[in-house]
C-alpha cells in the first residue's frame, strides 16, 4: 500500500514499493495518480519505534473484540498494541 503524503489517498500495489535504504524513510519515489495532486507516495510499513495510525488501531481493537476467530500468521504476538488485539 502506498499513501499520498498530500491528499492521503491509498493505492494498493501488486508489486514491491519499498525503496528506502534507511529504516524510517517511507518515500517510495512514486507520485500520486491524481493529476491535481501529484504528491509524493509513502509506503505503509510500520517500523519499530513508529506508531500505528490511531484510526487503524481503534479498528483493530473493535474487530478483535467482535471476532469469533482470529488467525495470526508470522507473528510472535509480543509487540503491543497489536499483540493485545488478539484475545
Secondary structure by P-SEA (a helix, b strand, c coil): cbbbcccccccccccccccccccccccccccccccccccbbbbccccccccccaaaaaaaaaaaaaccbbbbccccccccccccccc
